[in-house]
């Protein structure tokens, strides 16, 4: 006997088969995903097709911040949405309580309070997107007993009722698939990114040892490569093989017999290369080979190709310490042959390492090691782009602290034994042409310092007597005209930059640069003067002191002790046929009055004012 199947039953069966087929397909795609982001963004629509609904959001747990997060595309940008694990949102409640939520109206407070008295619906996303949330089906995603995330389905396409029991069962099935996938992605996420997989797969290192090495190397302020070589006796060749396998390029070991590529480094600065950890090595078949610490760093590669003015660059990997050795070799810098610690060790060896009594100089300012030590302090300050060097002796037998000001913050550079404080102070005074016998009054001087690379540095030196009969020294590293920061490199918005160029090209008027100490007022003024420094303009500057020198400017150092102050300099300038006048600072009424009068009588006046801010 043949039984005829009703059309409705046949449709229901076909729909179930379709869902099962789609479930199997999306399960395979989820497990084949390259990363979690691909699941959250690319595969969520495939999951949504299993349900008769309009929207879906997949969340992943961030245990560190006690949040769940999802990702979405806003145009071409990848963005995140983060939700606290709490009862202040539906998804947060599910992650917090591990309960499934199935509601028919997200805005029905009575329905929410029936589930949990504290439960609320966060409508901020609806307000931003214009999407009106109605029904919500949300379920936790588990791997075994571990919460991995939350799946949330929004708004049924048909009807106003809650999601059905069949749909709840389907959500639980897909949540189980996602739990396994999220667990596997998080488990292998770190391993996919490490450059030491070769060591793990060859049994040279265990995963737990590598995990511990990262933390221990950070604590000891050592490179991870050096730490692995020292503690686990991993050879440099094995690390090189691991790097080659990960970066798919050559690993370059240091060789002091390598030919210096003079044509490739001509326009490159040594301190920049040391800071960025790369250097050109050779040119083979039209391609420049560059060694770098991370060949996968796209930003660094773009910067390298812009500086070298070519896209024909091949990247090889090397250890950071070897890159620095190559830089020193290529720039022939003998100044770095001895570390700070080695120099102090040489002084201890020469003086027998004995405990010296306070006040007794064990080494003189003309001692060769003291000279090397002071030179290294200045060289390292320049290499680290410090603006100031602070030499701070302490009373008693406390060490001398040397600090650098870098990007506005003072940081400890090194400490020197107290027995060498007099020699260091005297050596700096000699270099500054100051009186080494005068320790009761402040003194000002300058140092012109030539580095081994041939570059010249200029430092402004100030000595200040401090309690206990010692002297502090502060050295300001002055900019030169060839290292002057251009106005277009100061980070001004295009509109502000265009207005600035328009203003400084006016024939007369007054321009004041204001801000606190160290904010860059003088640098900004000189960058502006550099723009208008042309043969058809006569530019006079009065400064105290002259920190930045520029060819073409007539620069005057004021001497308040002899009565030649800013006001006197301004009066003299007005008799010297000026087009532009720059006064370092408006300190008194007469200077300000003369500056205003000059700006009203056909002269362009630049100056600065000290303020707490520059609104």
Secondary structure, DSSP 8 states (H G I E B T S, - for coil): ------HHHHHHHHHHHHHHHHHHHHHHHHHT-SSHHHHHHTSHHHHHTTSSEEEEEEEEEETTTTEEEEEEEETTEEEEEEEESSTTSHHHHHHHH---EEES-TT-HHHHHHH-TT-----HHHHHH------EEEEEEEETTEEEEEEEEEEESS-SS---HHHHHHHHHHHHHHHHHHHHHHHHHHHHH-TTHHHHHTTSS-HHHHHHHHHHHHHTT--HHHHHHHHS---HHHHHHHHHHHHTS-B----TTS---HHHHTT--HHHHHHHTEEEEEEETTEEEEEES-TT-HHHHHHHHHHHT-S-EEEEE--HHHHHHHHHHHTT-GGGSS-HHHHHHHHHHHTTT----TT--SS-TT-HHHHHHHHHHHHHHHHTT-SEEEEE--STT--EEEEEEETTEEEEEEEE-GGGHHHHHHHHHHHTT--TT--SS-EEEEEEEE-TTS-EEEEEEEEEEETTTEEEEEEEEE--GGG---GGGS---HHHHHHHHHHHTSSSEEEEEEESTTSSHHHHHHHHHHHH--TT--EEEEESS--S--TT-EEEE-BGGGTB-HHHHHHHHHTS--SEEEES---SHHHHHHHHHHHTTT-EEEEEEE-S---
